[in-house]
Amino acid sequence: MGLQPGCEVLSEPAGVSRTDDRAAVRAGGRGGGGVVDLGGGTGHLAVPLAGRGHRVTAVEPALAMLAELKIWADEQKLPITAVNASAERTGLADGSSDLVLVADVLHWLDPELAGREAARLLRSGGLLVVIEAQLGDTPFMRQMRDLFSKRNPRAQLLRPSTLTQFFSPASDKGAPWVMRFAHEAPLDEDLLEQLLQSLTFVGPALGVARTEELRREASQLLRSHPGATWRRDLVMTWIDRARPRTGEGRARS
């Protein structure tokens, strides 16, 4: 979800990397399962999953990000298939994936078209997973969220209707499953810089000039809140075709 190499502080304490691996193991067995990472970015999830033995295809429309992913994969000697395409039209074969993963990029996609494509790629019995980051509800984090939204209007929480549209083609009317992971860490300037680099709606999404402006404003906000902590929830929502969920428990409608 926009995590860059070296930002393990975001992935491991919050359980994201481990959770993605559990989803991949359930979908395709321990190692060897086929994973398609839609909007794979620079490989923040593709590389760790490939390192655990999964057959990973990373789909990314931005050539610059795909180039970084390839460099990282080559450094780790991991055979990731990198595809320059949109999530709405990947060009991959029908039923080619045990796990289709969309991590912190659904707000960039057409949910209906991407949902159809994900359903087409997913084999019978596979998993379709969406991961999103929700900034915490504290005075400092609310101001930080307002700052992000001012610089990039797409830096918003996903609406429930967006998730419904995305999951609908693959759901067979089953309700999605949901897991939440809380993450909180004391902030300093170095960690703030890592966090800003990790967010998908910062960096390439904003361009150099606006990103620098955001960094300055975020740093000023941090200095005005001594002892501030970075707090967010990581939410994993998924459809399990091998174990559909029906009736009560629909987490989002």
N, C-alpha and C positions, 0 to 999 in steps of 0.2 A: 504494500500500500504506500508506495512512494518512498520506502526506506532505501537509503543508499548504503553501499558497502561501508562498514565501519560504524553503523548506527545500531549495533546490537542492543544498546540500552533500550531501544524502542520495541524490539521484537521479542527478545527472550523473557524479560520480566513480565511482559503482558501476556505471554503464552501464544503469540501469533504463530511463530515458526513451528512450535510443537503441535499446535492445533491443526495447522495446515497439513502437517505430516500425518497426524491421526486420521484426518479426512482422506488423504491419499492412500493410506494403508487400508482403510475400510473399503474404499472404492476399488482398489486394484491389487490388494495383497501387499505383503512387505517387500517393497522393491519391485521394479518392473512394471508397475501400473502406469497406464498412459494418462498424462496430465496435460491439459491445454490451459495456459495462463493467458486470458484475454486482457489486453492492455498491460503487457508484462513489463513495460518501462525498461529500467536498467537491470532487471533481473533480481530484484529484492526477494522474491519468493521462488522464482524459477531456479536460481542457482542453488539455494539450500535444498530444494526438493530433488533436484538432479543429483546433488551430493548424497542423498539418502537412497539413491538407486532407482528413482522413478524416471520413466521416459517422458521428458518434458518438451513440449512445444510452446514457445513463447511468441505470441502474436502482438505486434506493436506497430502502429502507423507512423511513428516518428523515427526517422532514420538515425538521428543523432543518439537517441536513447538505445535503439537497437544495436548501434555500434558499440556503446558502452557495455551492453549486456554481453556481446560476443567477446569483448576483451576480457571481461571478468570470467566468463565461462572458459575461455582458453587458458587463462592463468590458473584456473582450478582443474584444467584438463577434463572438463565435463562436456559430454556430447549433447548439448541442447540444440534443438532445431529452432532457429530464429526465422520468423515469417514476417515480412513487411506487408501488413494488411490491416484493415479495420476489423474491429470486433463484430461489426454487423455483416461483414462479408469476408470470411477468412480464406476461402478456397480449399479448406481441408475436407477430408473424406467424411461421409456420413458415418455416425456411430464409431468414430475413431478414438474416443476418449472415455476413460473410466472416471475422470474428474475434470470438470470445467470450472475454472476459478476466475472470479472477478474481484480483485482486491483494490478497494478505494479508488475505483475509476468509473463506477456506474453513473456518476453525475456527469461524466463526459459523453456518455453513450446515448443512442436512441434506445430506450429500454425495450420497446416492442420488437424492433428489428434485431437487436442484440440477443434478446430472449429467444427468438425463433432460431437464430444461428446456434446459440448454445444448446438448445434442445436437439437440433439436428446433429450436432457433434457428439452428443452424449449417447453412450451405449445403453442398452437395457440393463437396469440395475445400477447405473452410475450415480454420481453425486454432482449436483450443481450448487456451487457455493459462492456467496457474496460476503465480502468482509468490508466493513466501513468503520471509520474512526469518528467518534462523537466527542467533541471537546467538553470538558467537565463544566458543571454549573456552579462556579465560584465567581466572586467579583472580578478577580484578575482574569480568569479564563473567559468570562463574558466580554470583557474589554478586548481581549486578544481575538476572540471570535468576530467582534465588530470590526476590528482592524483588518482581519483577513477578508471579511465580506466587502469592506470598502474597496480593497485593492483588487479583489476578484469575486464578482457576484456568484460564481459557481462554488465558492467555498461555503456551502450550505449543507445542512443535514438532508439526507435523502427523504423525500416524501414517501409515506406508505404506499401511495398509488404507484410510484415508480417501481418499487420492489414487486408489487402485484403484477404490473405489466411485464416485468422481466421474467418472473417465475412462471407466469401463466402457461406458456407453451409447453413447459416440461412437467407441470405439476400434476396433471391428471386429476385436478380438483383436490389434491391433497394439500394440507396446510404445511407451511415451512417450519423447520426446527430452528431454534435460536439459542445461542450461547453468548454470554457477555464476560468480558475480562476487564477488570479495572486496573488502571496504571496511574501511579502518582510518583513524582520525583521532584526533589528540590532543584530549583533552577539557578544556574549561573550563566554567564555570557557564553561560555563554550558549549554548554548543553543546549542553550537556546539556538545557537547557530546550527548545531546538528539537527535539531528538531525542525527548524525552518527548511533546511535542505531536504528533509525527508518527506515533506508535504507535497502531494501531487499538484496542488493548485498554486504552488510557488515555483520558483526556478524557471524551467523552460516555458511553463504556462504563462508567466508574467513578462518574461524578457528581462534583460540585464538591468535596465534603468529602474523599472518599477520594483524589481526584487531588491535592489539596493535601498530604495525608499522604504520598503516594508521592513527591511532589516534595521534601519535606523529608528523607525517608529517603534518596533518591537523592543529594541534595546532601551529606548527611553521609557517605555511602559514598564519594563522589568525593573529599571532603576527607581521608578516611583513606587514600587511595591516590594520593599525589602522582605526577604524570607518567602517570596512567592514560590509556589509549586506548579508544575505542569501536571494537569490532571485530565485524563480522557478515558472513555470506555471504548473498547474494541468489540464490535458486535459481528458475530458470524451467523449468517442466516443461510439455511440450505434446504434443498429438496433431495431426498434419498429415494430413488426409484426402487430400490430393493426393500425399503421399509417405509412405505408411505404413511403419513400422519393424517388422520381424518378426524372429523367431529370436533371436539373441544381441543383447545390448545393452539388454534391459529394465532400466531404471535402478532401478525400484522395483516390488516385487511385493506 
